[in-house]
């Protein structure tokens, strides 16, 4: 799942770069959505890891 999160982040940055270069607001908004998805995945994975650490004590 970490590779998927990293892939989403990289895709978001590439979309943001292309959107800025081409001055296309739709690409920039798509980049924001993809980066938000990556952030949500990070939060979910961190909470899951914290729960597993708490139960292993």
MODELLER restraints for C-alpha pairs under 7 A, 6 or more apart:
rsr = mdl.restraints
at = mdl.atoms
rsr.add(forms.Gaussian(group=physical.xy_distance, feature=features.Distance(at['CA:5:A'], at['CA:38:A']), mean=5.18, stdev=0.5))
rsr.add(forms.Gaussian(group=physical.xy_distance, feature=features.Distance(at['CA:5:A'], at['CA:41:A']), mean=6.48, stdev=0.5))
rsr.add(forms.Gaussian(group=physical.xy_distance, feature=features.Distance(at['CA:8:A'], at['CA:34:A']), mean=6.14, stdev=0.5))
rsr.add(forms.Gaussian(group=physical.xy_distance, feature=features.Distance(at['CA:8:A'], at['CA:35:A']), mean=6.63, stdev=0.5))
rsr.add(forms.Gaussian(group=physical.xy_distance, feature=features.Distance(at['CA:8:A'], at['CA:38:A']), mean=5.61, stdev=0.5))
rsr.add(forms.Gaussian(group=physical.xy_distance, feature=features.Distance(at['CA:9:A'], at['CA:35:A']), mean=5.51, stdev=0.5))
rsr.add(forms.Gaussian(group=physical.xy_distance, feature=features.Distance(at['CA:9:A'], at['CA:38:A']), mean=5.75, stdev=0.5))
rsr.add(forms.Gaussian(group=physical.xy_distance, feature=features.Distance(at['CA:12:A'], at['CA:31:A']), mean=4.42, stdev=0.5))
rsr.add(forms.Gaussian(group=physical.xy_distance, feature=features.Distance(at['CA:12:A'], at['CA:32:A']), mean=6.85, stdev=0.5))
rsr.add(forms.Gaussian(group=physical.xy_distance, feature=features.Distance(at['CA:12:A'], at['CA:34:A']), mean=5.23, stdev=0.5))
rsr.add(forms.Gaussian(group=physical.xy_distance, feature=features.Distance(at['CA:12:A'], at['CA:35:A']), mean=5.18, stdev=0.5))
rsr.add(forms.Gaussian(group=physical.xy_distance, feature=features.Distance(at['CA:13:A'], at['CA:31:A']), mean=6.68, stdev=0.5))
rsr.add(forms.Gaussian(group=physical.xy_distance, feature=features.Distance(at['CA:15:A'], at['CA:27:A']), mean=6.01, stdev=0.5))
rsr.add(forms.Gaussian(group=physical.xy_distance, feature=features.Distance(at['CA:15:A'], at['CA:28:A']), mean=6.58, stdev=0.5))
rsr.add(forms.Gaussian(group=physical.xy_distance, feature=features.Distance(at['CA:15:A'], at['CA:31:A']), mean=5.10, stdev=0.5))
rsr.add(forms.Gaussian(group=physical.xy_distance, feature=features.Distance(at['CA:16:A'], at['CA:27:A']), mean=6.62, stdev=0.5))
rsr.add(forms.Gaussian(group=physical.xy_distance, feature=features.Distance(at['CA:16:A'], at['CA:28:A']), mean=5.04, stdev=0.5))
rsr.add(forms.Gaussian(group=physical.xy_distance, feature=features.Distance(at['CA:16:A'], at['CA:31:A']), mean=5.14, stdev=0.5))
rsr.add(forms.Gaussian(group=physical.xy_distance, feature=features.Distance(at['CA:19:A'], at['CA:25:A']), mean=6.47, stdev=0.5))
rsr.add(forms.Gaussian(group=physical.xy_distance, feature=features.Distance(at['CA:19:A'], at['CA:27:A']), mean=4.74, stdev=0.5))
rsr.add(forms.Gaussian(group=physical.xy_distance, feature=features.Distance(at['CA:19:A'], at['CA:28:A']), mean=4.99, stdev=0.5))
rsr.add(forms.Gaussian(group=physical.xy_distance, feature=features.Distance(at['CA:20:A'], at['CA:28:A']), mean=6.92, stdev=0.5))
